[in-house]
Amino acid sequence: MSIGKVVVRPATLADSERALAVVRQSIVELCVDDHHDDTATLERWLANKTPEHFARWLAQPDGLVVVAELGGCIRGVGNVVRAGKIHLVYVEPGFERVGLGAAILTALEAQARAWGLRELTLGSSCNARGFYARHGYQPDGEAEEAFGVLRCFPLKKALPPNS
């Protein structure tokens, strides 16, 4: 069964409420193996997932925030910065494994290559490590503590230049 085509585009302020709902819902529901329903960890992880922070992400001159739409509705969010770091790739629960994450990652990597970057790094949740491995990201050090009980797994990927 086909569910439609994924469209990835730059995010706007008008996307704030829906995009943040996707991010927050993804963290709470899909990352349980990471936060273990620990209230303090969730509070810290979700603390910057606010309209004010979203506006700051959009305003960064050296960053790109994208949303992924499926059927005209935002179902995923991503963010990359020129410093060579992916900060966000989140997909709405119930829409995993339909190409949203891959489309977001492709858009973020394309932007990084357009900036002339040769490598991207990120901190993966336990839940997302398999996804990133399937897309060529490799371990880049030991897991680090983040937000309480959460473990952050550093990953990196060499980017081929634009053809």
C-alpha positions in Angstrom: 0.0 0.0 0.0 1.4 3.4 -1.0 0.9 6.2 1.5 2.1 9.0 -0.8 5.3 10.9 -1.6 7.5 12.5 1.1 8.1 16.2 0.5 11.0 17.8 2.5 11.2 21.6 2.6 12.7 24.3 4.7 10.7 24.9 7.9 9.0 28.2 8.6 7.7 29.8 11.8 4.2 28.7 10.7 5.4 25.1 11.1 6.4 25.6 14.7 3.5 24.1 16.5 3.1 21.0 14.3 6.9 20.4 14.0 7.4 20.6 17.8 4.5 18.3 18.4 6.2 15.7 16.1 9.5 16.1 17.9 8.1 15.9 21.4 5.8 12.9 20.5 8.7 11.1 18.9 10.9 11.6 22.0 8.2 10.5 24.4 6.9 7.5 22.5 9.7 6.2 20.3 12.7 6.8 22.6 11.5 4.9 25.7 14.6 2.7 25.5 16.6 5.9 25.9 14.7 7.8 28.6 13.2 4.8 30.4 10.2 7.0 31.3 12.4 8.9 33.7 10.6 12.2 34.3 13.7 14.2 35.0 15.4 13.0 31.8 12.3 13.7 29.7 12.0 17.2 31.2 15.6 18.0 30.3 15.4 16.5 26.8 12.1 18.3 26.0 13.2 21.6 27.6 14.3 23.3 24.4 11.5 21.9 22.3 9.5 25.2 22.5 8.3 27.8 20.0 11.0 30.2 21.2 13.7 27.7 20.5 12.2 26.7 17.2 12.3 30.4 16.1 16.0 30.5 17.2 16.7 27.3 15.2 15.1 28.9 12.1 17.0 32.2 12.6 20.5 30.6 12.8 22.4 31.9 9.8 24.5 28.8 9.6 21.8 26.2 10.0 18.9 24.6 8.2 15.7 23.3 9.7 13.5 21.1 7.4 10.2 19.5 7.8 9.0 16.3 6.0 5.4 16.2 4.8 3.4 13.1 3.9 -0.1 13.7 2.6 0.4 17.4 3.2 1.0 17.0 6.9 4.3 17.5 8.8 5.4 14.1 9.9 9.2 14.7 10.5 11.7 17.3 11.4 15.5 17.7 10.9 18.2 20.3 11.6 21.8 20.6 10.5 24.4 23.3 11.1 27.3 24.5 9.1 29.7 23.3 11.9 29.0 19.8 10.6 26.5 18.6 13.1 23.0 17.2 12.7 21.0 18.3 15.7 17.6 16.7 14.9 16.0 13.9 12.9 12.6 13.0 14.3 9.7 11.2 12.8 6.1 11.1 14.1 5.2 7.8 15.9 3.3 5.6 13.5 5.2 6.9 10.5 8.5 5.1 11.0 10.0 3.1 8.2 8.1 4.9 5.4 11.0 7.0 4.1 10.5 10.2 6.2 13.8 9.8 8.1 15.7 8.9 5.0 14.3 11.9 3.1 15.2 14.2 6.0 18.7 12.8 6.2 19.2 13.1 2.4 18.1 16.8 2.6 20.4 17.6 5.5 23.4 15.8 3.9 22.7 17.7 0.6 22.8 21.0 2.5 26.1 20.0 4.2 27.7 19.2 0.8 26.4 22.5 -0.6 28.3 24.2 2.3 31.4 22.3 1.3 31.4 20.0 4.3 33.2 16.6 4.0 31.8 15.0 7.2 28.8 15.2 9.5 28.6 14.2 13.1 25.6 13.6 15.4 24.6 12.2 18.8 22.2 9.3 18.3 19.8 7.9 20.7 19.9 4.2 21.3 16.7 3.9 19.4 18.1 5.5 16.2 21.5 3.9 15.9 20.3 1.2 13.5 18.7 3.9 11.3 21.9 5.9 11.1 24.0 2.8 10.5 21.8 1.9 7.5 22.6 5.3 6.2 26.4 5.1 6.5 27.0 6.6 10.0 29.7 5.0 12.1 30.6 5.1 15.8 32.8 8.0 16.7 33.7 7.4 20.3 32.1 6.1 23.5 28.5 6.7 24.5 28.1 9.8 26.6 25.5 10.7 29.3 23.0 13.3 28.3 19.9 14.6 30.1 20.0 12.1 33.0 19.7 8.4 32.1 19.9 9.0 28.4 23.0 7.7 26.5 24.1 9.7 23.5 26.1 7.7 20.9 28.5 9.8 18.8 28.4 9.0 15.1 30.0 10.4 12.0 29.8 10.0 8.2 32.2 11.1 5.4 30.3 13.0 2.7 31.1 12.5 -0.9 31.5 15.8 -2.8 28.7 17.0 -5.0 29.0 15.7 -8.5 
